[in-house]
Amino acid sequence: MNDSCTFTSMDATSLVEFVGKTVVVRTKQQHASKGVVHTVDPVTKSIVLLINKQCEIFSGINIKSVQFEDL
């Protein structure tokens, strides 16, 4: 079963649910990254992704959408 869920309006509750899950983050600058959510800042809505053992930080203001795929 492959369920996909895309969030475009970010609130703290929905973002915290992503911790430990694999997601695709798309930015307003048309950049997309896939990784595991390490940390979410509910105030700034920033997300830290682990991608190949490295961290990538996405500022909440630049995030266009977060897509979660349940495989």
Distance bins in CASP14 RR format, pairs under 12 A and 6 or more apart:
PFRMAT RR
TARGET T0000
AUTHOR 0000-0000-0000
RMODE 2
METHOD distances of the structure
MODEL  1
1 69 0 0 0 0 0 1 0 0 0 0 0
1 70 1 0 0 1 0 0 0 0 0 0 0
1 71 0 0 0 0 1 0 0 0 0 0 0
2 68 0 0 0 0 0 1 0 0 0 0 0
2 69 1 0 0 1 0 0 0 0 0 0 0
2 70 1 0 0 1 0 0 0 0 0 0 0
2 71 1 0 0 1 0 0 0 0 0 0 0
3 21 0 0 0 0 0 1 0 0 0 0 0
3 67 0 0 0 0 0 1 0 0 0 0 0
3 68 0 0 0 0 1 0 0 0 0 0 0
3 69 1 0 0 1 0 0 0 0 0 0 0
3 70 1 0 1 0 0 0 0 0 0 0 0
3 71 0 0 0 0 1 0 0 0 0 0 0
4 22 0 0 0 0 0 1 0 0 0 0 0
4 23 0 0 0 0 0 1 0 0 0 0 0
4 24 0 0 0 0 1 0 0 0 0 0 0
4 65 0 0 0 0 0 1 0 0 0 0 0
4 66 0 0 0 0 0 1 0 0 0 0 0
4 67 1 0 0 1 0 0 0 0 0 0 0
4 68 1 0 0 1 0 0 0 0 0 0 0
4 69 1 0 1 0 0 0 0 0 0 0 0
4 70 1 0 0 1 0 0 0 0 0 0 0
4 71 0 0 0 0 1 0 0 0 0 0 0
5 14 0 0 0 0 1 0 0 0 0 0 0
5 17 0 0 0 0 1 0 0 0 0 0 0
5 18 0 0 0 0 0 1 0 0 0 0 0
5 21 0 0 0 0 0 1 0 0 0 0 0
5 23 0 0 0 0 1 0 0 0 0 0 0
5 24 0 0 0 0 0 1 0 0 0 0 0
5 65 0 0 0 0 0 1 0 0 0 0 0
5 66 0 0 0 0 1 0 0 0 0 0 0
5 67 1 0 0 1 0 0 0 0 0 0 0
5 68 1 0 1 0 0 0 0 0 0 0 0
5 69 1 0 0 1 0 0 0 0 0 0 0
5 70 1 0 0 1 0 0 0 0 0 0 0
6 14 0 0 0 0 0 1 0 0 0 0 0
6 18 0 0 0 0 0 1 0 0 0 0 0
6 23 0 0 0 0 1 0 0 0 0 0 0
6 24 0 0 0 0 1 0 0 0 0 0 0
6 25 0 0 0 0 0 1 0 0 0 0 0
6 26 0 0 0 0 1 0 0 0 0 0 0
6 63 0 0 0 0 0 1 0 0 0 0 0
6 64 0 0 0 0 0 1 0 0 0 0 0
6 65 1 0 1 0 0 0 0 0 0 0 0
6 66 1 0 0 1 0 0 0 0 0 0 0
6 67 1 0 1 0 0 0 0 0 0 0 0
6 68 1 0 0 1 0 0 0 0 0 0 0
6 69 0 0 0 0 1 0 0 0 0 0 0
7 13 0 0 0 0 0 1 0 0 0 0 0
7 14 1 0 1 0 0 0 0 0 0 0 0
7 15 1 0 0 1 0 0 0 0 0 0 0
7 16 0 0 0 0 0 1 0 0 0 0 0
7 17 0 0 0 0 1 0 0 0 0 0 0
7 18 0 0 0 0 1 0 0 0 0 0 0
7 21 0 0 0 0 0 1 0 0 0 0 0
7 23 0 0 0 0 1 0 0 0 0 0 0
7 24 0 0 0 0 0 1 0 0 0 0 0
7 25 0 0 0 0 0 1 0 0 0 0 0
7 26 0 0 0 0 0 1 0 0 0 0 0
7 37 0 0 0 0 0 1 0 0 0 0 0
7 40 0 0 0 0 0 1 0 0 0 0 0
7 45 0 0 0 0 0 1 0 0 0 0 0
7 47 0 0 0 0 0 1 0 0 0 0 0
7 63 0 0 0 0 1 0 0 0 0 0 0
7 64 0 0 0 0 0 1 0 0 0 0 0
7 65 1 0 0 1 0 0 0 0 0 0 0
7 66 1 0 1 0 0 0 0 0 0 0 0
7 67 1 0 0 1 0 0 0 0 0 0 0
7 68 1 0 0 1 0 0 0 0 0 0 0
8 14 0 0 0 0 0 1 0 0 0 0 0
8 25 0 0 0 0 0 1 0 0 0 0 0
8 26 0 0 0 0 1 0 0 0 0 0 0
8 28 0 0 0 0 0 1 0 0 0 0 0
8 63 0 0 0 0 1 0 0 0 0 0 0
8 64 1 0 0 1 0 0 0 0 0 0 0
8 65 1 0 1 0 0 0 0 0 0 0 0
8 66 0 0 0 0 1 0 0 0 0 0 0
8 67 0 0 0 0 1 0 0 0 0 0 0
9 15 0 0 0 0 0 1 0 0 0 0 0
9 45 0 0 0 0 0 1 0 0 0 0 0
9 63 0 0 0 0 0 1 0 0 0 0 0
9 64 0 0 0 0 0 1 0 0 0 0 0
9 65 0 0 0 0 1 0 0 0 0 0 0
9 66 0 0 0 0 0 1 0 0 0 0 0
10 16 0 0 0 0 0 1 0 0 0 0 0
10 17 0 0 0 0 0 1 0 0 0 0 0
10 18 0 0 0 0 0 1 0 0 0 0 0
10 25 0 0 0 0 0 1 0 0 0 0 0
10 40 0 0 0 0 1 0 0 0 0 0 0
10 41 0 0 0 0 0 1 0 0 0 0 0
10 42 0 0 0 0 1 0 0 0 0 0 0
10 43 0 0 0 0 0 1 0 0 0 0 0
10 44 0 0 0 0 0 1 0 0 0 0 0
10 45 1 0 1 0 0 0 0 0 0 0 0
10 46 0 0 0 0 0 1 0 0 0 0 0
10 47 0 0 0 0 1 0 0 0 0 0 0
10 58 0 0 0 0 0 1 0 0 0 0 0
10 59 0 0 0 0 0 1 0 0 0 0 0
10 60 1 0 0 1 0 0 0 0 0 0 0
10 61 0 0 0 0 1 0 0 0 0 0 0
10 62 0 0 0 0 0 1 0 0 0 0 0
10 63 1 0 0 1 0 0 0 0 0 0 0
10 64 0 0 0 0 1 0 0 0 0 0 0
10 65 0 0 0 0 1 0 0 0 0 0 0
10 66 1 0 0 1 0 0 0 0 0 0 0
11 17 0 0 0 0 0 1 0 0 0 0 0
11 18 0 0 0 0 0 1 0 0 0 0 0
11 40 0 0 0 0 0 1 0 0 0 0 0
11 42 0 0 0 0 1 0 0 0 0 0 0
11 43 0 0 0 0 0 1 0 0 0 0 0
11 45 0 0 0 0 1 0 0 0 0 0 0
11 60 0 0 0 0 0 1 0 0 0 0 0
11 66 0 0 0 0 0 1 0 0 0 0 0
12 18 0 0 0 0 0 1 0 0 0 0 0
12 19 0 0 0 0 0 1 0 0 0 0 0
12 40 1 0 0 1 0 0 0 0 0 0 0
12 41 0 0 0 0 1 0 0 0 0 0 0
12 42 1 1 0 0 0 0 0 0 0 0 0
12 43 1 0 0 1 0 0 0 0 0 0 0
12 44 0 0 0 0 0 1 0 0 0 0 0
12 45 1 0 0 1 0 0 0 0 0 0 0
12 46 0 0 0 0 0 1 0 0 0 0 0
12 47 0 0 0 0 0 1 0 0 0 0 0
12 60 0 0 0 0 0 1 0 0 0 0 0
13 19 0 0 0 0 0 1 0 0 0 0 0
13 40 0 0 0 0 0 1 0 0 0 0 0
13 42 0 0 0 0 1 0 0 0 0 0 0
13 45 0 0 0 0 0 1 0 0 0 0 0
14 21 0 0 0 0 0 1 0 0 0 0 0
14 23 0 0 0 0 0 1 0 0 0 0 0
14 37 0 0 0 0 0 1 0 0 0 0 0
14 40 0 0 0 0 1 0 0 0 0 0 0
14 42 0 0 0 0 0 1 0 0 0 0 0
14 45 0 0 0 0 1 0 0 0 0 0 0
14 47 0 0 0 0 0 1 0 0 0 0 0
14 63 0 0 0 0 0 1 0 0 0 0 0
14 65 0 0 0 0 0 1 0 0 0 0 0
14 66 0 0 0 0 1 0 0 0 0 0 0
14 68 0 0 0 0 1 0 0 0 0 0 0
15 21 0 0 0 0 0 1 0 0 0 0 0
15 23 0 0 0 0 0 1 0 0 0 0 0
15 25 0 0 0 0 0 1 0 0 0 0 0
15 37 0 0 0 0 1 0 0 0 0 0 0
15 39 0 0 0 0 0 1 0 0 0 0 0
15 40 1 0 1 0 0 0 0 0 0 0 0
15 41 0 0 0 0 1 0 0 0 0 0 0
15 42 1 0 0 1 0 0 0 0 0 0 0
15 43 0 0 0 0 0 1 0 0 0 0 0
15 44 0 0 0 0 0 1 0 0 0 0 0
15 45 1 0 0 1 0 0 0 0 0 0 0
15 46 0 0 0 0 1 0 0 0 0 0 0
15 47 1 0 0 1 0 0 0 0 0 0 0
15 48 0 0 0 0 0 1 0 0 0 0 0
15 58 0 0 0 0 0 1 0 0 0 0 0
15 60 0 0 0 0 1 0 0 0 0 0 0
15 63 0 0 0 0 1 0 0 0 0 0 0
15 66 1 0 0 1 0 0 0 0 0 0 0
15 68 0 0 0 0 0 1 0 0 0 0 0
16 37 0 0 0 0 1 0 0 0 0 0 0
16 39 0 0 0 0 1 0 0 0 0 0 0
16 40 1 0 1 0 0 0 0 0 0 0 0
16 41 0 0 0 0 1 0 0 0 0 0 0
16 42 1 0 0 1 0 0 0 0 0 0 0
16 43 0 0 0 0 0 1 0 0 0 0 0
16 45 0 0 0 0 0 1 0 0 0 0 0
16 47 0 0 0 0 0 1 0 0 0 0 0
16 66 0 0 0 0 0 1 0 0 0 0 0
17 23 0 0 0 0 0 1 0 0 0 0 0
17 37 0 0 0 0 1 0 0 0 0 0 0
17 40 0 0 0 0 1 0 0 0 0 0 0
17 42 0 0 0 0 0 1 0 0 0 0 0
17 66 0 0 0 0 0 1 0 0 0 0 0
17 68 0 0 0 0 1 0 0 0 0 0 0
17 70 0 0 0 0 0 1 0 0 0 0 0
18 24 0 0 0 0 0 1 0 0 0 0 0
18 25 0 0 0 0 1 0 0 0 0 0 0
18 35 0 0 0 0 0 1 0 0 0 0 0
18 36 0 0 0 0 1 0 0 0 0 0 0
18 37 1 0 1 0 0 0 0 0 0 0 0
18 38 0 0 0 0 0 1 0 0 0 0 0
18 39 0 0 0 0 0 1 0 0 0 0 0
18 40 1 0 0 1 0 0 0 0 0 0 0
18 42 0 0 0 0 0 1 0 0 0 0 0
18 45 0 0 0 0 0 1 0 0 0 0 0
18 47 1 0 0 1 0 0 0 0 0 0 0
18 48 0 0 0 0 0 1 0 0 0 0 0
18 49 0 0 0 0 1 0 0 0 0 0 0
18 58 0 0 0 0 0 1 0 0 0 0 0
18 63 0 0 0 0 0 1 0 0 0 0 0
18 66 1 0 0 1 0 0 0 0 0 0 0
18 67 0 0 0 0 0 1 0 0 0 0 0
18 68 1 0 0 1 0 0 0 0 0 0 0
18 69 0 0 0 0 0 1 0 0 0 0 0
18 70 0 0 0 0 0 1 0 0 0 0 0
19 36 0 0 0 0 1 0 0 0 0 0 0
19 37 1 0 1 0 0 0 0 0 0 0 0
19 38 1 0 0 1 0 0 0 0 0 0 0
19 39 1 0 0 1 0 0 0 0 0 0 0
19 40 1 0 1 0 0 0 0 0 0 0 0
19 41 0 0 0 0 0 1 0 0 0 0 0
19 42 0 0 0 0 0 1 0 0 0 0 0
19 47 0 0 0 0 1 0 0 0 0 0 0
19 48 0 0 0 0 1 0 0 0 0 0 0
19 49 0 0 0 0 0 1 0 0 0 0 0
19 50 0 0 0 0 0 1 0 0 0 0 0
19 66 0 0 0 0 0 1 0 0 0 0 0
19 68 0 0 0 0 0 1 0 0 0 0 0
20 35 0 0 0 0 1 0 0 0 0 0 0
20 36 1 0 1 0 0 0 0 0 0 0 0
20 37 1 0 1 0 0 0 0 0 0 0 0
20 38 1 0 0 1 0 0 0 0 0 0 0
20 39 0 0 0 0 1 0 0 0 0 0 0
20 40 0 0 0 0 1 0 0 0 0 0 0
20 47 0 0 0 0 0 1 0 0 0 0 0
20 48 0 0 0 0 0 1 0 0 0 0 0
20 49 0 0 0 0 0 1 0 0 0 0 0
20 50 0 0 0 0 1 0 0 0 0 0 0
20 68 0 0 0 0 0 1 0 0 0 0 0
21 34 0 0 0 0 0 1 0 0 0 0 0
21 35 0 0 0 0 1 0 0 0 0 0 0
21 36 1 0 0 1 0 0 0 0 0 0 0
21 37 1 0 1 0 0 0 0 0 0 0 0
21 38 0 0 0 0 0 1 0 0 0 0 0
21 40 0 0 0 0 0 1 0 0 0 0 0
21 47 0 0 0 0 0 1 0 0 0 0 0
21 49 0 0 0 0 0 1 0 0 0 0 0
21 50 0 0 0 0 0 1 0 0 0 0 0
21 66 0 0 0 0 1 0 0 0 0 0 0
21 67 0 0 0 0 0 1 0 0 0 0 0
21 68 1 0 1 0 0 0 0 0 0 0 0
21 69 0 0 0 0 1 0 0 0 0 0 0
21 70 0 0 0 0 1 0 0 0 0 0 0
21 71 0 0 0 0 0 1 0 0 0 0 0
22 33 0 0 0 0 0 1 0 0 0 0 0
22 34 1 0 0 1 0 0 0 0 0 0 0
22 35 1 0 1 0 0 0 0 0 0 0 0
22 36 1 0 1 0 0 0 0 0 0 0 0
22 37 1 0 0 1 0 0 0 0 0 0 0
22 38 0 0 0 0 0 1 0 0 0 0 0
22 49 0 0 0 0 1 0 0 0 0 0 0
22 50 0 0 0 0 1 0 0 0 0 0 0
22 51 0 0 0 0 0 1 0 0 0 0 0
22 66 0 0 0 0 0 1 0 0 0 0 0
22 67 0 0 0 0 1 0 0 0 0 0 0
22 68 1 0 0 1 0 0 0 0 0 0 0
22 69 1 0 0 1 0 0 0 0 0 0 0
22 70 0 0 0 0 1 0 0 0 0 0 0
22 71 0 0 0 0 1 0 0 0 0 0 0
23 32 0 0 0 0 0 1 0 0 0 0 0
23 33 0 0 0 0 1 0 0 0 0 0 0
23 34 1 0 0 1 0 0 0 0 0 0 0
23 35 1 0 0 1 0 0 0 0 0 0 0
23 36 1 0 0 1 0 0 0 0 0 0 0
23 37 1 0 1 0 0 0 0 0 0 0 0
23 38 0 0 0 0 0 1 0 0 0 0 0
23 40 0 0 0 0 0 1 0 0 0 0 0
23 47 0 0 0 0 1 0 0 0 0 0 0
23 48 0 0 0 0 0 1 0 0 0 0 0
23 49 1 0 0 1 0 0 0 0 0 0 0
23 50 0 0 0 0 0 1 0 0 0 0 0
23 51 0 0 0 0 0 1 0 0 0 0 0
23 56 0 0 0 0 0 1 0 0 0 0 0
23 58 0 0 0 0 0 1 0 0 0 0 0
23 63 0 0 0 0 0 1 0 0 0 0 0
23 65 0 0 0 0 1 0 0 0 0 0 0
23 66 1 0 1 0 0 0 0 0 0 0 0
23 67 1 0 0 1 0 0 0 0 0 0 0
23 68 1 0 1 0 0 0 0 0 0 0 0
23 69 1 0 0 1 0 0 0 0 0 0 0
23 70 0 0 0 0 0 1 0 0 0 0 0
24 31 0 0 0 0 0 1 0 0 0 0 0
24 32 1 0 1 0 0 0 0 0 0 0 0
24 33 1 0 0 1 0 0 0 0 0 0 0
24 34 1 0 1 0 0 0 0 0 0 0 0
24 35 1 0 0 1 0 0 0 0 0 0 0
24 36 0 0 0 0 0 1 0 0 0 0 0
24 37 0 0 0 0 0 1 0 0 0 0 0
24 47 0 0 0 0 0 1 0 0 0 0 0
24 49 0 0 0 0 1 0 0 0 0 0 0
24 51 0 0 0 0 0 1 0 0 0 0 0
24 58 0 0 0 0 0 1 0 0 0 0 0
24 63 0 0 0 0 0 1 0 0 0 0 0
24 64 0 0 0 0 0 1 0 0 0 0 0
24 65 0 0 0 0 1 0 0 0 0 0 0
24 66 1 0 0 1 0 0 0 0 0 0 0
24 67 1 0 1 0 0 0 0 0 0 0 0
24 68 0 0 0 0 1 0 0 0 0 0 0
24 69 1 0 0 1 0 0 0 0 0 0 0
25 31 0 0 0 0 1 0 0 0 0 0 0
25 32 1 0 0 1 0 0 0 0 0 0 0
25 33 1 0 1 0 0 0 0 0 0 0 0
25 34 1 0 0 1 0 0 0 0 0 0 0
25 35 1 0 0 1 0 0 0 0 0 0 0
25 36 0 0 0 0 0 1 0 0 0 0 0
25 37 0 0 0 0 1 0 0 0 0 0 0
25 40 0 0 0 0 0 1 0 0 0 0 0
25 45 0 0 0 0 0 1 0 0 0 0 0
25 46 0 0 0 0 0 1 0 0 0 0 0
25 47 1 0 0 1 0 0 0 0 0 0 0
25 48 0 0 0 0 0 1 0 0 0 0 0
25 49 1 0 0 1 0 0 0 0 0 0 0
25 50 0 0 0 0 0 1 0 0 0 0 0
25 51 0 0 0 0 0 1 0 0 0 0 0
25 56 0 0 0 0 1 0 0 0 0 0 0
25 57 0 0 0 0 0 1 0 0 0 0 0
25 58 1 0 1 0 0 0 0 0 0 0 0
25 59 0 0 0 0 0 1 0 0 0 0 0
25 60 0 0 0 0 1 0 0 0 0 0 0
25 62 0 0 0 0 1 0 0 0 0 0 0
25 63 1 0 0 1 0 0 0 0 0 0 0
25 64 0 0 0 0 1 0 0 0 0 0 0
25 65 1 0 0 1 0 0 0 0 0 0 0
25 66 1 0 1 0 0 0 0 0 0 0 0
25 67 1 0 0 1 0 0 0 0 0 0 0
25 68 0 0 0 0 0 1 0 0 0 0 0
26 32 1 0 1 0 0 0 0 0 0 0 0
26 33 0 0 0 0 1 0 0 0 0 0 0
26 34 0 0 0 0 0 1 0 0 0 0 0
26 47 0 0 0 0 0 1 0 0 0 0 0
26 58 0 0 0 0 1 0 0 0 0 0 0
26 62 0 0 0 0 1 0 0 0 0 0 0
26 63 1 0 0 1 0 0 0 0 0 0 0
26 64 1 0 1 0 0 0 0 0 0 0 0
26 65 1 0 1 0 0 0 0 0 0 0 0
26 66 1 0 0 1 0 0 0 0 0 0 0
26 67 1 0 0 1 0 0 0 0 0 0 0
27 33 0 0 0 0 1 0 0 0 0 0 0
27 46 0 0 0 0 0 1 0 0 0 0 0
27 47 0 0 0 0 0 1 0 0 0 0 0
27 49 0 0 0 0 0 1 0 0 0 0 0
27 56 0 0 0 0 0 1 0 0 0 0 0
27 57 0 0 0 0 0 1 0 0 0 0 0
27 58 1 0 0 1 0 0 0 0 0 0 0
27 59 0 0 0 0 1 0 0 0 0 0 0
27 60 0 0 0 0 1 0 0 0 0 0 0
27 61 0 0 0 0 1 0 0 0 0 0 0
27 62 1 0 1 0 0 0 0 0 0 0 0
27 63 1 0 0 1 0 0 0 0 0 0 0
27 64 1 0 1 0 0 0 0 0 0 0 0
27 65 0 0 0 0 1 0 0 0 0 0 0
27 66 0 0 0 0 0 1 0 0 0 0 0
28 58 0 0 0 0 0 1 0 0 0 0 0
28 59 0 0 0 0 0 1 0 0 0 0 0
28 60 0 0 0 0 1 0 0 0 0 0 0
28 61 0 0 0 0 1 0 0 0 0 0 0
28 62 1 0 1 0 0 0 0 0 0 0 0
28 63 1 0 0 1 0 0 0 0 0 0 0
28 64 1 0 1 0 0 0 0 0 0 0 0
28 65 0 0 0 0 1 0 0 0 0 0 0
29 58 0 0 0 0 0 1 0 0 0 0 0
29 59 0 0 0 0 0 1 0 0 0 0 0
29 61 0 0 0 0 0 1 0 0 0 0 0
29 62 1 0 0 1 0 0 0 0 0 0 0
29 63 0 0 0 0 0 1 0 0 0 0 0
29 64 0 0 0 0 1 0 0 0 0 0 0
30 62 0 0 0 0 0 1 0 0 0 0 0
30 64 0 0 0 0 1 0 0 0 0 0 0
30 65 0 0 0 0 0 1 0 0 0 0 0
31 49 0 0 0 0 0 1 0 0 0 0 0
31 56 0 0 0 0 1 0 0 0 0 0 0
31 58 0 0 0 0 1 0 0 0 0 0 0
31 59 0 0 0 0 0 1 0 0 0 0 0
31 62 0 0 0 0 1 0 0 0 0 0 0
31 63 0 0 0 0 0 1 0 0 0 0 0
31 64 0 0 0 0 1 0 0 0 0 0 0
31 65 0 0 0 0 0 1 0 0 0 0 0
32 49 0 0 0 0 0 1 0 0 0 0 0
32 51 0 0 0 0 0 1 0 0 0 0 0
32 56 0 0 0 0 0 1 0 0 0 0 0
32 58 0 0 0 0 0 1 0 0 0 0 0
32 63 0 0 0 0 0 1 0 0 0 0 0
32 64 0 0 0 0 1 0 0 0 0 0 0
32 65 0 0 0 0 1 0 0 0 0 0 0
32 66 0 0 0 0 0 1 0 0 0 0 0
32 67 0 0 0 0 1 0 0 0 0 0 0
33 47 0 0 0 0 1 0 0 0 0 0 0
33 48 0 0 0 0 0 1 0 0 0 0 0
33 49 1 0 0 1 0 0 0 0 0 0 0
33 50 0 0 0 0 0 1 0 0 0 0 0
33 51 1 0 0 1 0 0 0 0 0 0 0
33 52 0 0 0 0 0 1 0 0 0 0 0
33 54 0 0 0 0 0 1 0 0 0 0 0
33 55 0 0 0 0 0 1 0 0 0 0 0
33 56 1 0 1 0 0 0 0 0 0 0 0
33 57 0 0 0 0 0 1 0 0 0 0 0
33 58 1 0 0 1 0 0 0 0 0 0 0
33 62 0 0 0 0 0 1 0 0 0 0 0
33 63 0 0 0 0 0 1 0 0 0 0 0
33 64 0 0 0 0 0 1 0 0 0 0 0
33 65 0 0 0 0 0 1 0 0 0 0 0
33 66 0 0 0 0 0 1 0 0 0 0 0
33 67 0 0 0 0 0 1 0 0 0 0 0
34 49 0 0 0 0 1 0 0 0 0 0 0
34 50 0 0 0 0 0 1 0 0 0 0 0
34 51 1 0 0 1 0 0 0 0 0 0 0
34 52 0 0 0 0 0 1 0 0 0 0 0
34 56 0 0 0 0 0 1 0 0 0 0 0
34 66 0 0 0 0 0 1 0 0 0 0 0
34 67 0 0 0 0 1 0 0 0 0 0 0
34 68 0 0 0 0 0 1 0 0 0 0 0
34 69 0 0 0 0 1 0 0 0 0 0 0
35 47 0 0 0 0 1 0 0 0 0 0 0
35 48 0 0 0 0 0 1 0 0 0 0 0
35 49 1 0 1 0 0 0 0 0 0 0 0
35 50 1 0 0 1 0 0 0 0 0 0 0
35 51 1 0 1 0 0 0 0 0 0 0 0
35 52 0 0 0 0 1 0 0 0 0 0 0
35 53 0 0 0 0 0 1 0 0 0 0 0
35 54 0 0 0 0 0 1 0 0 0 0 0
35 55 0 0 0 0 0 1 0 0 0 0 0
35 56 0 0 0 0 1 0 0 0 0 0 0
35 58 0 0 0 0 0 1 0 0 0 0 0
35 66 0 0 0 0 0 1 0 0 0 0 0
35 67 0 0 0 0 0 1 0 0 0 0 0
35 68 0 0 0 0 0 1 0 0 0 0 0
35 69 0 0 0 0 0 1 0 0 0 0 0
36 47 0 0 0 0 0 1 0 0 0 0 0
36 48 0 0 0 0 1 0 0 0 0 0 0
36 49 1 0 0 1 0 0 0 0 0 0 0
36 50 1 0 1 0 0 0 0 0 0 0 0
36 51 0 0 0 0 1 0 0 0 0 0 0
36 52 0 0 0 0 0 1 0 0 0 0 0
36 53 0 0 0 0 0 1 0 0 0 0 0
36 54 0 0 0 0 0 1 0 0 0 0 0
36 55 0 0 0 0 0 1 0 0 0 0 0
36 56 0 0 0 0 0 1 0 0 0 0 0
36 68 0 0 0 0 0 1 0 0 0 0 0
37 46 0 0 0 0 0 1 0 0 0 0 0
37 47 1 0 0 1 0 0 0 0 0 0 0
37 48 1 0 0 1 0 0 0 0 0 0 0
37 49 1 0 0 1 0 0 0 0 0 0 0
37 50 1 0 0 1 0 0 0 0 0 0 0
37 51 0 0 0 0 0 1 0 0 0 0 0
37 55 0 0 0 0 0 1 0 0 0 0 0
37 56 0 0 0 0 0 1 0 0 0 0 0
37 57 0 0 0 0 0 1 0 0 0 0 0
37 58 0 0 0 0 0 1 0 0 0 0 0
37 63 0 0 0 0 0 1 0 0 0 0 0
37 66 0 0 0 0 1 0 0 0 0 0 0
37 67 0 0 0 0 0 1 0 0 0 0 0
37 68 0 0 0 0 1 0 0 0 0 0 0
38 46 0 0 0 0 0 1 0 0 0 0 0
38 47 0 0 0 0 1 0 0 0 0 0 0
38 48 1 0 1 0 0 0 0 0 0 0 0
38 49 1 0 0 1 0 0 0 0 0 0 0
38 50 1 0 1 0 0 0 0 0 0 0 0
38 51 0 0 0 0 1 0 0 0 0 0 0
38 53 0 0 0 0 0 1 0 0 0 0 0
38 54 0 0 0 0 0 1 0 0 0 0 0
38 55 1 0 0 1 0 0 0 0 0 0 0
38 56 0 0 0 0 1 0 0 0 0 0 0
38 57 0 0 0 0 1 0 0 0 0 0 0
38 58 0 0 0 0 0 1 0 0 0 0 0
39 45 0 0 0 0 0 1 0 0 0 0 0
39 46 0 0 0 0 1 0 0 0 0 0 0
39 47 1 0 0 1 0 0 0 0 0 0 0
39 48 1 0 1 0 0 0 0 0 0 0 0
39 49 0 0 0 0 1 0 0 0 0 0 0
39 50 0 0 0 0 1 0 0 0 0 0 0
39 55 0 0 0 0 1 0 0 0 0 0 0
39 56 0 0 0 0 0 1 0 0 0 0 0
39 57 0 0 0 0 1 0 0 0 0 0 0
39 58 0 0 0 0 0 1 0 0 0 0 0
40 46 1 0 0 1 0 0 0 0 0 0 0
40 47 1 0 1 0 0 0 0 0 0 0 0
40 48 1 0 0 1 0 0 0 0 0 0 0
40 49 0 0 0 0 0 1 0 0 0 0 0
40 57 0 0 0 0 0 1 0 0 0 0 0
40 58 0 0 0 0 0 1 0 0 0 0 0
40 60 0 0 0 0 1 0 0 0 0 0 0
40 63 0 0 0 0 0 1 0 0 0 0 0
40 66 0 0 0 0 1 0 0 0 0 0 0
41 47 1 0 0 1 0 0 0 0 0 0 0
41 48 0 0 0 0 1 0 0 0 0 0 0
41 57 0 0 0 0 1 0 0 0 0 0 0
41 58 0 0 0 0 0 1 0 0 0 0 0
41 59 0 0 0 0 1 0 0 0 0 0 0
41 60 0 0 0 0 1 0 0 0 0 0 0
41 61 0 0 0 0 0 1 0 0 0 0 0
41 63 0 0 0 0 0 1 0 0 0 0 0
42 60 0 0 0 0 0 1 0 0 0 0 0
43 60 0 0 0 0 0 1 0 0 0 0 0
44 57 0 0 0 0 0 1 0 0 0 0 0
44 58 0 0 0 0 0 1 0 0 0 0 0
44 59 1 0 0 1 0 0 0 0 0 0 0
44 60 1 0 1 0 0 0 0 0 0 0 0
44 61 1 0 0 1 0 0 0 0 0 0 0
44 62 0 0 0 0 0 1 0 0 0 0 0
44 63 0 0 0 0 0 1 0 0 0 0 0
45 57 0 0 0 0 0 1 0 0 0 0 0
45 58 0 0 0 0 1 0 0 0 0 0 0
45 59 0 0 0 0 1 0 0 0 0 0 0
45 60 1 0 1 0 0 0 0 0 0 0 0
45 61 1 0 0 1 0 0 0 0 0 0 0
45 62 0 0 0 0 1 0 0 0 0 0 0
45 63 1 0 0 1 0 0 0 0 0 0 0
45 66 0 0 0 0 1 0 0 0 0 0 0
46 55 0 0 0 0 0 1 0 0 0 0 0
46 56 0 0 0 0 0 1 0 0 0 0 0
46 57 1 0 0 1 0 0 0 0 0 0 0
46 58 1 0 0 1 0 0 0 0 0 0 0
46 59 1 0 1 0 0 0 0 0 0 0 0
46 60 1 0 1 0 0 0 0 0 0 0 0
46 61 0 0 0 0 1 0 0 0 0 0 0
46 62 0 0 0 0 1 0 0 0 0 0 0
46 63 0 0 0 0 1 0 0 0 0 0 0
46 66 0 0 0 0 0 1 0 0 0 0 0
47 55 0 0 0 0 0 1 0 0 0 0 0
47 56 0 0 0 0 1 0 0 0 0 0 0
47 57 1 0 0 1 0 0 0 0 0 0 0
47 58 1 0 1 0 0 0 0 0 0 0 0
47 59 0 0 0 0 1 0 0 0 0 0 0
47 60 1 0 0 1 0 0 0 0 0 0 0
47 61 0 0 0 0 0 1 0 0 0 0 0
47 62 0 0 0 0 0 1 0 0 0 0 0
47 63 1 0 0 1 0 0 0 0 0 0 0
47 65 0 0 0 0 0 1 0 0 0 0 0
47 66 1 0 0 1 0 0 0 0 0 0 0
47 68 0 0 0 0 0 1 0 0 0 0 0
48 54 0 0 0 0 0 1 0 0 0 0 0
48 55 1 0 1 0 0 0 0 0 0 0 0
48 56 1 0 0 1 0 0 0 0 0 0 0
48 57 1 0 1 0 0 0 0 0 0 0 0
48 58 1 0 0 1 0 0 0 0 0 0 0
48 59 0 0 0 0 0 1 0 0 0 0 0
48 60 0 0 0 0 0 1 0 0 0 0 0
49 55 1 0 0 1 0 0 0 0 0 0 0
49 56 1 0 1 0 0 0 0 0 0 0 0
49 57 1 0 0 1 0 0 0 0 0 0 0
49 58 1 0 0 1 0 0 0 0 0 0 0
49 63 0 0 0 0 0 1 0 0 0 0 0
49 66 0 0 0 0 0 1 0 0 0 0 0
50 56 0 0 0 0 1 0 0 0 0 0 0
50 57 0 0 0 0 0 1 0 0 0 0 0
51 57 0 0 0 0 0 1 0 0 0 0 0
51 58 0 0 0 0 0 1 0 0 0 0 0
56 62 0 0 0 0 0 1 0 0 0 0 0
57 63 0 0 0 0 0 1 0 0 0 0 0
58 64 0 0 0 0 0 1 0 0 0 0 0
58 65 0 0 0 0 0 1 0 0 0 0 0
58 66 0 0 0 0 1 0 0 0 0 0 0
60 66 0 0 0 0 1 0 0 0 0 0 0
END
